[in-house]
């Protein structure tokens, strides 16, 4: 894996709960926009921002399964940068085969 992909990937994981832009990733990785886009595609089969979205979705999934009584789908979705709860629910259902509200009910 090229070092700039690893740097961008690590940045995404370390800052998943914050707004991340492609400009942020390029600056942190130390390469050009085009280089980062191409290397992410070659290495991870997706664009950097798509990868960031998948990381956030995974973190939201974990939070839904470990949620407390005061947590809602909306608060968890927003925590991970999904401002439109309906879109979050659709994306979540496509990835996990269930609605986020079902995961919230199945929590530990």
Backbone as CSV, one residue per row, in Angstrom:
resi,resn,N_x,N_y,N_z,CA_x,CA_y,CA_z,C_x,C_y,C_z
1,UNK,0.847,-1.169,0.000,0.000,0.000,0.000,0.904,1.247,0.000
2,UNK,0.682,2.161,-0.922,1.500,3.380,-0.925,1.345,4.160,0.386
3,UNK,2.423,4.792,0.798,2.417,5.503,2.085,1.335,6.565,2.136
4,UNK,1.048,7.247,1.028,0.042,8.311,1.055,-1.363,7.746,1.200
5,UNK,-1.608,6.547,0.709,-2.904,5.897,0.935,-3.021,5.514,2.408
6,UNK,-1.963,4.965,2.957,-1.979,4.604,4.375,-2.194,5.842,5.243
7,UNK,-1.513,6.945,4.924,-1.682,8.174,5.703,-3.124,8.673,5.622
8,UNK,-3.693,8.679,4.430,-5.076,9.136,4.260,-6.039,8.187,4.968
9,UNK,-5.796,6.900,4.839,-6.650,5.905,5.511,-6.596,6.087,7.027
10,UNK,-5.410,6.269,7.562,-5.264,6.481,9.007,-5.951,7.772,9.444
11,UNK,-5.838,8.810,8.628,-6.499,10.084,8.939,-8.011,9.882,9.010
12,UNK,-8.549,9.139,8.061,-9.990,8.855,8.047,-10.400,8.140,9.333
13,UNK,-9.660,7.136,9.716,-9.998,6.385,10.933,-9.872,7.254,12.192
14,UNK,-8.855,8.097,12.226,-8.626,8.935,13.402,-9.601,10.104,13.509
15,UNK,-10.196,10.507,12.396,-11.059,11.691,12.371,-12.461,11.374,11.837
16,UNK,-12.886,10.145,11.938,-14.170,9.724,11.363,-15.358,10.470,11.947
17,UNK,-15.222,10.955,13.162,-16.336,11.658,13.794,-16.288,13.171,13.539
18,UNK,-15.423,13.599,12.638,-15.289,15.005,12.269,-15.538,15.152,10.770
19,UNK,-15.897,16.357,10.333,-16.002,16.578,8.883,-14.639,16.373,8.224
20,UNK,-14.617,15.626,7.147,-13.390,15.361,6.392,-13.659,15.729,4.939
21,UNK,-12.757,16.475,4.360,-12.874,16.801,2.941,-11.735,16.127,2.175
22,UNK,-11.902,16.046,0.881,-10.843,15.495,0.056,-9.603,16.376,0.154
23,UNK,-9.789,17.678,0.280,-8.645,18.584,0.464,-7.874,18.238,1.735
24,UNK,-8.599,17.907,2.814,-7.940,17.493,4.060,-7.079,16.253,3.830
25,UNK,-7.629,15.286,3.123,-6.911,14.035,2.888,-5.673,14.247,2.029
26,UNK,-5.824,15.045,0.985,-4.700,15.325,0.096,-3.590,16.030,0.860
27,UNK,-3.956,17.015,1.669,-2.950,17.755,2.437,-2.244,16.834,3.431
28,UNK,-2.983,16.002,4.123,-2.392,15.118,5.113,-1.548,14.027,4.458
29,UNK,-2.028,13.499,3.337,-1.323,12.413,2.655,-0.049,12.899,1.978
30,UNK,-0.031,14.168,1.575,1.161,14.706,0.932,1.303,14.318,-0.516
31,UNK,0.193,14.235,-1.207,0.228,13.920,-2.633,-0.866,14.725,-3.337
32,UNK,-0.953,14.589,-4.630,-1.969,15.317,-5.378,-3.326,14.618,-5.281
33,UNK,-4.339,15.372,-5.599,-5.708,14.856,-5.621,-5.791,13.630,-6.530
34,UNK,-5.298,13.772,-7.736,-5.383,12.689,-8.718,-4.610,11.444,-8.262
35,UNK,-3.444,11.659,-7.684,-2.649,10.530,-7.199,-3.389,9.776,-6.101
36,UNK,-3.972,10.523,-5.171,-4.700,9.879,-4.076,-5.920,9.128,-4.597
37,UNK,-6.665,9.746,-5.492,-7.854,9.098,-6.063,-7.465,7.788,-6.756
38,UNK,-6.467,7.868,-7.593,-6.042,6.685,-8.358,-5.506,5.590,-7.433
39,UNK,-4.672,5.965,-6.469,-4.082,4.965,-5.567,-5.142,4.318,-4.680
40,UNK,-6.120,5.082,-4.228,-7.214,4.496,-3.440,-7.973,3.488,-4.297
41,UNK,-8.255,3.864,-5.539,-8.952,2.941,-6.428,-8.164,1.665,-6.663
42,UNK,-6.876,1.821,-6.895,-6.023,0.652,-7.142,-5.867,-0.219,-5.903
43,UNK,-5.781,0.409,-4.733,-5.494,-0.319,-3.497,-6.752,-0.831,-2.797
44,UNK,-7.772,0.029,-2.709,-8.962,-0.305,-1.925,-10.238,-0.422,-2.756
45,UNK,-10.117,-0.258,-4.056,-11.247,-0.372,-4.987,-12.371,0.610,-4.710
46,UNK,-12.017,1.787,-4.190,-13.006,2.840,-3.986,-12.300,4.171,-3.843
47,UNK,-13.071,5.228,-3.976,-12.541,6.579,-3.810,-12.323,6.869,-2.325
48,UNK,-11.459,7.819,-2.002,-11.201,8.131,-0.592,-12.456,8.532,0.185
49,UNK,-13.322,9.323,-0.410,-14.516,9.753,0.308,-15.517,8.606,0.466
50,UNK,-15.541,7.685,-0.472,-16.382,6.491,-0.321,-15.855,5.629,0.826
51,UNK,-14.542,5.560,0.936,-13.944,4.825,2.054,-14.323,5.475,3.386
52,UNK,-14.243,6.799,3.432,-14.615,7.518,4.656,-16.066,7.238,5.028
53,UNK,-16.928,7.203,4.035,-18.346,6.917,4.278,-18.528,5.508,4.839
54,UNK,-17.776,4.547,4.317,-17.871,3.170,4.811,-17.376,3.065,6.252
55,UNK,-16.316,3.781,6.570,-15.799,3.772,7.951,-16.850,4.350,8.886
56,UNK,-17.451,5.456,8.493,-18.476,6.085,9.326,-19.697,5.192,9.484
57,UNK,-20.075,4.530,8.411,-21.215,3.622,8.472,-20.936,2.463,9.428
58,UNK,-19.735,1.942,9.378,-19.342,0.863,10.281,-19.355,1.326,11.740
59,UNK,-18.877,2.523,11.978,-18.878,3.058,13.344,-20.308,3.299,13.834
60,UNK,-21.164,3.779,12.941,-22.570,3.975,13.308,-23.214,2.630,13.640
61,UNK,-22.914,1.614,12.857,-23.431,0.267,13.110,-23.018,-0.215,14.503
62,UNK,-21.747,-0.054,14.820,-21.256,-0.457,16.146,-21.989,0.302,17.247
63,UNK,-22.166,1.608,17.043,-22.866,2.413,18.050,-24.323,1.986,18.201
64,UNK,-24.965,1.646,17.117,-26.360,1.198,17.197,-26.472,-0.081,18.027
65,UNK,-25.526,-0.977,17.838,-25.564,-2.239,18.569,-25.208,-2.082,20.044
66,UNK,-24.494,-1.002,20.377,-24.064,-0.772,21.759,-24.778,0.425,22.390
67,UNK,-25.853,0.878,21.792,-26.528,2.106,22.213,-27.149,1.980,23.600
68,UNK,-27.187,3.122,24.263,-27.880,3.213,25.536,-29.343,3.566,25.295
69,UNK,-30.112,3.572,26.366,-31.547,3.862,26.252,-31.827,5.255,25.702
70,UNK,-30.920,6.195,25.933,-31.138,7.567,25.481,-30.758,7.785,24.016
71,UNK,-30.074,6.843,23.400,-29.634,6.990,22.015,-30.759,6.719,21.039
72,UNK,-30.732,7.450,19.928,-31.690,7.238,18.846,-30.920,7.033,17.543
73,UNK,-31.603,6.539,16.543,-30.989,6.396,15.224,-30.499,7.756,14.748
74,UNK,-31.305,8.783,14.940,-30.943,10.120,14.463,-29.680,10.646,15.145
75,UNK,-29.569,10.486,16.454,-28.384,11.013,17.145,-27.127,10.257,16.730
76,UNK,-27.251,8.970,16.547,-26.092,8.180,16.129,-25.721,8.508,14.685
77,UNK,-26.698,8.615,13.821,-26.426,8.968,12.421,-25.722,10.320,12.342
78,UNK,-26.228,11.292,13.054,-25.621,12.633,13.020,-24.217,12.640,13.614
79,UNK,-24.003,11.857,14.643,-22.669,11.767,15.250,-21.621,11.372,14.219
80,UNK,-22.017,10.513,13.285,-21.079,10.006,12.294,-21.199,10.713,10.943
81,UNK,-21.826,11.884,10.946,-21.819,12.718,9.747,-22.926,12.462,8.752
82,UNK,-23.929,11.699,9.129,-25.073,11.448,8.258,-26.195,12.389,8.687
83,UNK,-26.301,13.519,8.022,-27.261,14.546,8.423,-28.692,14.235,8.014
84,UNK,-28.860,13.447,6.984,-30.196,13.089,6.505,-30.490,11.664,6.970
85,UNK,-31.338,11.532,7.967,-31.582,10.229,8.597,-32.210,9.240,7.622
86,UNK,-33.066,9.706,6.747,-33.679,8.815,5.759,-32.647,8.212,4.816
87,UNK,-31.720,9.028,4.340,-30.644,8.520,3.483,-29.740,7.565,4.254
88,UNK,-29.452,7.915,5.503,-28.650,7.028,6.346,-29.327,5.660,6.456
89,UNK,-30.625,5.660,6.711,-31.362,4.399,6.866,-31.282,3.560,5.587
90,UNK,-31.392,4.216,4.434,-31.324,3.494,3.155,-29.934,2.897,2.943
91,UNK,-28.900,3.700,3.167,-27.522,3.230,2.999,-27.225,2.101,3.981
92,UNK,-27.676,2.267,5.209,-27.466,1.261,6.244,-28.141,-0.054,5.841
93,UNK,-29.386,0.029,5.398,-30.135,-1.177,5.021,-29.474,-1.888,3.840
94,UNK,-28.941,-1.124,2.889,-28.244,-1.735,1.754,-27.013,-2.507,2.212
95,UNK,-26.300,-1.955,3.175,-25.057,-2.580,3.651,-25.320,-3.746,4.605
96,UNK,-26.262,-3.574,5.540,-26.439,-4.555,6.619,-27.698,-5.415,6.496
97,UNK,-28.530,-5.126,5.517,-29.707,-5.952,5.298,-30.814,-5.777,6.319
98,UNK,-30.752,-4.711,7.088,-31.778,-4.414,8.092,-31.793,-2.903,8.309
99,UNK,-32.886,-2.412,8.795,-32.991,-0.993,9.094,-32.202,-0.681,10.372
100,UNK,-31.677,0.527,10.496,-30.938,0.868,11.708,-31.790,0.770,12.972
101,UNK,-33.062,1.014,12.855,-33.941,0.895,14.031,-33.987,-0.562,14.529
102,UNK,-33.864,-1.514,13.625,-33.831,-2.917,14.030,-32.536,-3.217,14.791
103,UNK,-31.417,-2.655,14.323,-30.147,-2.854,15.022,-30.214,-2.227,16.416
104,UNK,-30.845,-1.083,16.501,-30.986,-0.410,17.791,-31.799,-1.263,18.765
105,UNK,-32.824,-1.919,18.280,-33.633,-2.789,19.145,-32.896,-4.050,19.556
106,UNK,-31.920,-4.494,18.714,-31.166,-5.716,19.011,-29.934,-5.465,19.866
107,UNK,-29.727,-4.240,20.247,-28.502,-3.897,20.978,-28.305,-4.812,22.180
108,UNK,-27.075,-4.858,22.612,-26.707,-5.733,23.747,-27.209,-5.183,25.054
